[in-house]
Amino acid sequence: MGPNGSYAWPVQPDAGDLIRSVAARWPQADVGGAVVRRGMSHDVVVVPGFAAVRFARTVQAEVELRRSATLLTVLADARLPLAVPRPVGAIEALDGRTALATTFVAGKPRPVPEPGLTDPAVLRDALDAIAAVPLDGISHAIGPPRAPAGGTEWADEARRHLLPRLNPPAARLVTRSIDEASALAAPATPVLVHGDLAGTNLLWQADRLVGVLDWDLAFAGDRAYDIACLADGFGWTVLETLFDSATIDRARIYRDVFLVESYLAHHRREATGAADQILEMLHRQTRHGTTAPPTPG
């Protein structure tokens, strides 16, 4: 998993109501194949071939939705070699909820487990393209690193809210990972980082990466963070053939606190059940001598 668990979201119990809202607003849309997915702060109605409509669930999510609309517009104009959702019209209220429709991006997530890419260099090419986006045009539309986990306060929040819930051996390993991640120097030249480059956020046609979704967590920083996310599906063996050892070392340090970030994100949202699941995973991983989520290979 990436830091925010970007594998298949569960279907919403009120999926029918959301789909009916979309059908009423856009009668030209064929909602027969529509599906509803639940993200951390949004519900998304995906209408194949037409659009994806995101519904904010909280006031903070409404703020994020407006920022996301600005960022997606800039990215769509940046002529990336990858499809990015573009807002379709303005943010509006649908049945009392703030919503944003974006263009449908064709493609499918890679199968799990990953069968292997014919040419893994497509991953490096994608990161190069993202990193080449000028920051001066998007600085107002991106957040800080690790925003869901507390931003610049993430390490203090982890020590306050997570460490007391861990058994002593796990707490020692997690403390070391937090300290190592906190000690990483900021890059001399920060670049655009997607922030959750894994799972269903990557869309493919065969072995060709064609689209990247969900830019809500984008920030200016170290591209090694995105490499750490890619390890989720492709493993370190593949990535070590694409990037230098120093970059891989930083990526491993970032990945070592992904479960910490995930726990904090759920804790801050008072999603107790999800936070407890992450806590259980952390204990399980530390029994294997690591604080990172599993990777293939």
C-alpha positions as CSV (number, residue, x, y, z in Angstrom):
1,M,0.0,0.0,0.0
2,G,1.0,3.6,-0.5
3,P,0.9,6.0,2.5
4,N,-2.8,6.4,2.0
5,G,-3.8,3.0,1.0
6,S,-4.7,3.6,-2.6
7,Y,-5.9,0.1,-3.5
8,A,-9.6,-0.6,-4.2
9,W,-11.9,1.5,-2.1
10,P,-15.1,-0.2,-0.8
11,V,-18.3,0.5,-2.6
12,Q,-20.6,3.0,-0.8
13,P,-23.8,1.8,0.8
14,D,-25.6,4.8,-0.6
15,A,-24.2,4.3,-4.1
16,G,-27.6,4.4,-5.7
17,D,-28.4,7.9,-4.3
18,L,-25.1,9.3,-5.6
19,I,-25.5,7.8,-9.0
20,R,-29.1,9.2,-9.3
21,S,-27.7,12.6,-8.4
22,V,-25.2,12.4,-11.2
23,A,-27.9,11.1,-13.7
24,A,-30.2,14.0,-12.8
25,R,-27.5,16.6,-13.2
26,W,-26.1,15.1,-16.5
27,P,-29.0,13.3,-18.2
28,Q,-26.7,12.7,-21.2
29,A,-24.5,10.4,-19.1
30,D,-25.0,6.6,-19.4
31,V,-24.9,5.7,-15.7
32,G,-25.6,2.0,-16.4
33,G,-22.0,1.0,-15.7
34,A,-21.3,3.7,-13.1
35,V,-19.5,2.6,-9.9
36,V,-19.1,4.5,-6.6
37,R,-15.9,4.4,-4.6
38,R,-15.1,5.8,-1.2
39,G,-11.8,7.7,-0.7
40,M,-10.5,9.1,2.6
41,S,-12.5,12.3,2.3
42,H,-14.5,12.0,-0.9
43,D,-17.1,9.7,-2.6
44,V,-16.4,9.3,-6.3
45,V,-19.0,8.3,-8.9
46,V,-17.1,6.9,-11.9
47,V,-19.2,7.0,-15.2
48,P,-17.1,5.1,-17.8
49,G,-16.6,7.1,-20.9
50,F,-18.1,10.3,-19.4
51,A,-16.7,11.6,-16.1
52,A,-15.7,11.0,-12.5
53,V,-17.8,13.1,-10.0
54,R,-16.3,13.6,-6.6
55,F,-18.5,14.5,-3.6
56,A,-16.9,16.0,-0.6
57,R,-17.9,14.5,2.7
58,T,-16.6,17.2,5.1
59,V,-16.0,21.0,5.1
60,Q,-12.2,20.4,4.9
61,A,-12.8,18.1,1.9
62,E,-14.7,21.0,0.2
63,V,-11.6,23.1,0.6
64,E,-9.4,20.4,-0.7
65,L,-11.8,19.9,-3.7
66,R,-11.4,23.6,-4.7
67,R,-7.6,23.4,-4.4
68,S,-7.7,20.1,-6.4
69,A,-9.7,21.8,-9.2
70,T,-7.1,24.5,-9.6
71,L,-4.2,22.0,-9.6
72,L,-5.9,19.7,-12.1
73,T,-6.6,22.6,-14.5
74,V,-2.9,23.6,-14.4
75,L,-1.7,20.0,-14.9
76,A,-4.1,19.4,-17.8
77,D,-2.7,22.5,-19.5
78,A,0.9,21.3,-18.8
79,R,0.7,18.8,-21.6
80,L,2.0,15.9,-19.6
81,P,2.5,12.7,-21.6
82,L,0.0,11.1,-19.2
83,A,-3.7,11.8,-19.0
84,V,-4.8,13.8,-16.0
85,P,-8.5,14.4,-15.1
86,R,-9.6,17.9,-16.1
87,P,-12.5,19.7,-14.3
88,V,-15.7,19.7,-16.3
89,G,-17.3,23.0,-15.4
90,A,-17.2,24.5,-12.0
91,I,-17.6,23.1,-8.5
92,E,-21.3,22.9,-7.6
93,A,-23.8,21.6,-5.1
94,L,-25.5,18.4,-5.9
95,D,-28.2,17.3,-3.4
96,G,-26.6,19.3,-0.7
97,R,-23.0,18.1,-1.2
98,T,-20.2,20.0,-2.9
99,A,-19.2,18.1,-6.1
100,L,-16.7,18.4,-8.9
101,A,-16.9,16.5,-12.2
102,T,-13.7,15.7,-14.0
103,T,-13.0,14.1,-17.3
104,F,-13.0,10.3,-17.5
105,V,-9.5,8.9,-17.9
106,A,-9.4,5.5,-19.7
107,G,-7.2,2.7,-18.6
108,K,-7.1,0.1,-15.8
109,P,-5.0,-0.4,-12.7
110,R,-2.3,-3.1,-12.9
111,P,-3.3,-6.6,-11.8
112,V,-2.3,-7.7,-8.3
113,P,0.1,-9.4,-7.9
114,E,2.1,-7.5,-10.5
115,P,3.0,-9.7,-13.5
116,G,6.0,-7.6,-14.5
117,L,6.5,-4.8,-17.0
118,T,8.0,-5.4,-20.4
119,D,9.9,-2.1,-20.0
120,P,10.1,-0.8,-16.5
121,A,11.6,2.5,-17.8
122,V,8.0,3.7,-18.2
123,L,8.0,4.3,-14.4
124,R,11.1,6.6,-14.6
125,D,9.6,8.4,-17.6
126,A,6.5,9.1,-15.7
127,L,8.4,10.5,-12.7
128,D,10.5,12.6,-15.0
129,A,7.4,14.1,-16.6
130,I,5.8,14.9,-13.2
131,A,9.0,16.4,-11.9
132,A,9.3,18.6,-15.0
133,V,6.1,20.5,-14.2
134,P,7.1,24.1,-13.1
135,L,6.3,24.7,-9.5
136,D,5.8,28.4,-9.8
137,G,2.5,27.9,-11.5
138,I,1.1,25.5,-9.0
139,S,2.5,26.5,-5.6
140,H,-0.9,27.9,-4.5
141,A,-2.6,24.7,-5.4
142,I,-0.5,22.1,-3.6
143,G,-0.2,21.2,0.1
144,P,2.7,20.4,2.4
145,P,4.3,16.9,2.4
146,R,2.4,14.4,4.5
147,A,-0.7,16.7,4.8
148,P,-3.1,13.9,5.9
149,A,-0.7,12.8,8.7
150,G,-0.2,16.3,10.1
151,G,2.1,18.0,7.7
152,T,5.2,19.4,9.4
153,E,3.9,18.1,12.8
154,W,3.6,14.4,11.6
155,A,6.6,13.1,13.7
156,D,5.5,14.8,16.9
157,E,1.9,13.5,16.4
158,A,3.3,10.0,15.8
159,R,5.3,10.1,19.0
160,R,2.3,11.4,20.9
161,H,-0.5,9.3,19.5
162,L,1.1,6.1,17.9
163,L,4.1,5.1,20.0
164,P,2.1,4.7,23.2
165,R,-0.1,2.1,21.5
166,L,2.8,-0.1,20.3
167,N,4.5,-2.9,22.2
168,P,8.1,-2.1,23.2
169,P,9.9,-3.9,20.4
170,A,7.6,-2.3,17.8
171,A,7.9,1.1,19.4
172,R,11.7,0.9,19.2
173,L,11.7,0.1,15.4
174,V,9.0,2.7,14.7
175,T,10.9,5.4,16.7
176,R,14.0,4.6,14.6
177,S,12.1,5.0,11.3
178,I,10.5,8.2,12.5
179,D,13.9,9.6,13.5
180,E,15.5,8.6,10.1
181,A,12.7,10.1,8.1
182,S,12.7,13.3,10.1
183,A,16.5,13.6,9.6
184,L,16.3,13.5,5.8
185,A,17.4,16.8,4.3
186,A,15.0,18.7,2.0
187,P,16.1,18.5,-1.6
188,A,18.1,21.4,-2.9
189,T,15.8,21.6,-5.9
190,P,12.3,20.4,-4.9
191,V,10.1,19.1,-7.7
192,L,6.4,18.2,-8.0
193,V,5.6,15.0,-6.1
194,H,2.3,13.2,-6.7
195,G,2.2,11.8,-3.1
196,D,0.2,8.6,-3.7
197,L,1.6,7.1,-6.8
198,A,0.3,3.6,-6.4
199,G,-2.6,1.2,-6.9
200,T,-5.7,2.5,-8.5
201,N,-4.2,6.0,-9.1
202,L,-2.1,4.6,-12.0
203,L,-4.0,3.7,-15.1
204,W,-2.6,1.4,-17.8
205,Q,-3.3,0.1,-21.3
206,A,-1.3,-3.2,-21.4
207,D,2.3,-2.1,-20.4
208,R,1.8,1.6,-21.2
209,L,1.1,4.0,-18.4
210,V,-1.6,6.3,-19.7
211,G,-3.1,8.2,-16.8
212,V,-2.5,9.3,-13.2
213,L,-5.4,10.1,-10.9
214,D,-5.9,11.6,-7.5
215,W,-3.5,14.5,-7.1
216,D,-4.9,15.7,-3.8
217,L,-1.7,14.9,-1.9
218,A,0.7,16.6,-4.4
219,F,3.5,18.7,-2.8
220,A,6.8,20.2,-3.7
221,G,9.6,18.0,-2.4
222,D,11.7,14.9,-3.0
223,R,10.8,12.6,-5.9
224,A,12.1,9.7,-3.9
225,Y,8.8,9.8,-2.1
226,D,7.0,8.9,-5.3
227,I,9.6,6.1,-5.9
228,A,8.7,4.8,-2.4
229,C,5.0,4.7,-3.5
230,L,5.9,2.8,-6.7
231,A,7.6,0.1,-4.6
232,D,4.1,-0.8,-3.6
233,G,3.3,-2.6,-6.9
234,F,6.7,-3.1,-8.5
235,G,9.1,-3.9,-5.7
236,W,12.6,-2.6,-5.0
237,T,14.4,-5.0,-7.5
238,V,12.8,-3.2,-10.4
239,L,13.2,0.3,-9.1
240,E,16.9,-0.3,-8.3
241,T,17.5,-0.7,-12.1
242,L,15.9,2.7,-12.7
243,F,17.3,5.0,-10.1
244,D,20.6,5.6,-8.4
245,S,21.4,4.1,-5.0
246,A,21.2,7.3,-3.0
247,T,17.7,8.0,-4.3
248,I,16.7,4.4,-3.5
249,D,18.1,4.8,0.0
250,R,15.9,7.9,0.6
251,A,12.9,6.1,-0.9
252,R,13.3,3.2,1.5
253,I,13.4,5.7,4.4
254,Y,10.2,7.3,3.2
255,R,8.5,4.0,2.8
256,D,9.5,2.9,6.3
257,V,7.0,5.5,7.7
258,F,4.2,5.0,5.3
259,L,2.3,2.9,7.9
260,V,2.9,5.6,10.4
261,E,1.5,8.2,8.1
262,S,-1.5,6.0,7.3
263,Y,-2.2,5.5,11.0
264,L,-2.1,9.2,11.7
265,A,-4.3,10.0,8.7
266,H,-7.0,7.7,10.1
267,H,-6.5,8.8,13.7
268,R,-6.9,12.5,12.7
269,R,-10.2,11.6,11.0
270,E,-11.3,9.6,14.0
271,A,-11.6,6.5,11.8
272,T,-10.8,4.2,14.7
273,G,-11.4,0.9,13.0
274,A,-9.1,1.8,10.1
275,A,-6.4,3.1,12.5
276,D,-6.6,-0.2,14.5
277,Q,-6.1,-2.2,11.3
278,I,-2.9,-0.2,10.5
279,L,-1.7,-0.7,14.1
280,E,-2.2,-4.4,13.7
281,M,-0.2,-4.3,10.4
282,L,2.6,-2.3,12.1
283,H,2.9,-4.9,14.8
284,R,2.9,-7.7,12.2
285,Q,5.6,-6.0,10.1
286,T,7.8,-5.2,13.1
287,R,7.8,-8.9,14.0
288,H,9.6,-9.3,10.6
289,G,12.1,-6.5,11.5
290,T,10.6,-3.7,9.3
291,T,8.1,-0.9,9.7
292,A,7.4,-0.6,6.0
293,P,4.3,-2.1,4.3
294,P,5.0,-5.3,2.3
295,T,6.4,-5.0,-1.3
296,P,6.4,-7.7,-4.0
297,G,9.6,-9.6,-4.8
